[in-house]
């Protein structure tokens, strides 16, 4: 019953950022990325992939994270977007919003921001357009502002 839950498939680690490594700049990847060090920039998986990001308890990311499958046990300072699955282990610390489709959160994990289910977020941004009213032939006269009388 409990063991029949489908987990995301384990992806091999294609890229590793070591414990004593500090990377400045955005990271774009496909496959598996394991972070033991520090990334100061955005971490983004290639679109339409089943990529997995694993952030160890020694790892940290200062920037936005956009990966389909995420396992966090370290510190993220920025918004996290998990299009498929996110697991927040007991050492996870997120300062920012977490957008998810499926979430697992262990006791001790911390999110300082909002948890937003992906179904609650519109997939396409809402276009905010302003339709101008009918233009009249006469130009509109300026309105007097309260407390700012004119000297006429």
C-alpha positions in Angstrom: 0.0 0.0 0.0 2.6 2.6 1.1 5.4 1.1 -0.9 3.5 1.2 -4.2 3.9 5.0 -4.4 5.6 5.9 -7.7 8.8 7.9 -7.2 10.6 9.7 -10.0 13.1 7.5 -11.6 16.7 7.8 -10.3 18.8 9.7 -12.8 22.5 9.2 -12.9 24.6 12.2 -11.9 25.9 13.8 -15.1 27.4 16.9 -13.4 28.8 17.5 -9.9 29.6 20.7 -8.2 32.0 19.7 -5.4 32.0 20.6 -1.7 34.9 23.1 -2.0 33.6 24.7 -5.3 32.0 28.1 -5.6 30.4 28.8 -8.9 29.3 32.3 -10.0 26.8 32.4 -12.9 23.8 30.5 -14.2 23.9 26.7 -14.6 22.0 25.2 -17.4 22.0 21.3 -17.5 20.2 18.2 -18.5 20.2 14.9 -16.7 21.4 14.7 -13.1 23.1 17.6 -11.3 24.4 17.1 -7.7 25.5 20.2 -5.8 27.7 19.9 -2.7 29.3 23.3 -3.2 27.9 26.8 -3.7 26.1 28.3 -6.8 25.6 32.0 -7.0 23.3 32.2 -9.9 20.2 30.5 -11.4 20.0 26.7 -11.8 17.9 25.7 -14.8 17.2 22.4 -16.4 16.7 22.1 -20.2 13.0 22.2 -21.2 11.1 19.0 -21.7 13.6 16.9 -19.7 13.3 14.6 -16.8 16.3 16.3 -15.1 17.0 15.9 -11.4 18.8 18.4 -9.1 20.1 17.1 -5.8 21.3 19.6 -3.3 23.2 18.1 -0.4 23.3 19.3 3.1 26.6 21.0 2.4 25.3 22.7 -0.8 23.7 26.1 -1.3 22.2 28.0 -4.2 21.6 31.8 -4.3 19.3 32.3 -7.3 16.2 30.9 -8.9 15.9 27.1 -9.4 13.8 25.7 -12.3 14.1 21.9 -12.5 11.4 19.3 -13.0 12.6 17.0 -10.2 14.4 18.3 -7.1 15.7 16.8 -3.9 16.8 19.5 -1.4 18.7 19.0 1.7 20.7 22.3 1.6 20.0 26.0 1.4 18.3 27.8 -1.4 17.9 31.6 -1.4 15.5 32.3 -4.2 12.3 30.9 -5.8 12.1 27.2 -6.6 10.1 25.8 -9.5 9.6 22.0 -9.5 7.5 21.2 -12.5 7.0 17.6 -11.5 8.3 16.6 -8.0 10.2 18.2 -5.1 11.4 16.5 -2.0 12.4 18.7 0.9 14.6 16.7 3.2 15.1 17.5 6.9 18.0 19.8 6.3 16.3 21.8 3.5 16.1 25.6 4.0 14.4 27.7 1.3 14.1 31.5 1.5 11.7 32.2 -1.3 8.6 30.7 -2.8 8.3 27.0 -3.8 6.1 26.2 -6.8 5.4 22.5 -7.1 3.2 19.8 -8.7 4.0 17.2 -6.1 5.8 17.8 -2.8 7.3 15.7 0.0 8.4 17.6 3.1 10.3 15.9 5.9 10.1 17.1 9.5 12.7 19.8 10.0 12.5 21.2 6.5 12.0 25.0 6.4 10.4 27.2 3.8 10.4 31.0 4.4 8.0 31.9 1.6 4.9 30.6 0.0 4.1 27.0 -1.1 2.2 27.3 -4.3 0.8 24.3 -6.1 1.4 24.4 -9.8 -2.2 23.8 -10.7 -2.9 27.1 -8.8 -0.5 29.1 -11.0 -1.7 30.0 -14.5 0.5 28.3 -17.1 0.5 31.3 -19.4 0.9 34.8 -18.0 -2.1 36.9 -18.0 -1.9 39.7 -20.5 -2.6 43.0 -18.8 -3.6 45.3 -21.6 -5.2 48.7 -21.4 -7.8 49.4 -24.0 -8.1 53.2 -24.5 -11.6 54.6 -24.3 -13.2 56.3 -27.2 -11.3 59.4 -28.1 -13.5 62.5 -28.1 -12.9 65.5 -30.3 -12.4 67.8 -27.4 -9.2 67.4 -25.3 -9.8 66.6 -21.7 -9.3 69.5 -19.3 -6.9 69.1 -16.4 -8.5 68.3 -13.1 -7.8 70.3 -10.0 -6.1 68.3 -7.3 -7.5 68.7 -3.7 -5.3 70.9 -1.6 -3.4 72.2 -4.5 -5.4 75.3 -5.5 -4.5 77.3 -8.5 -3.3 80.9 -8.4 -5.7 82.4 -10.9 
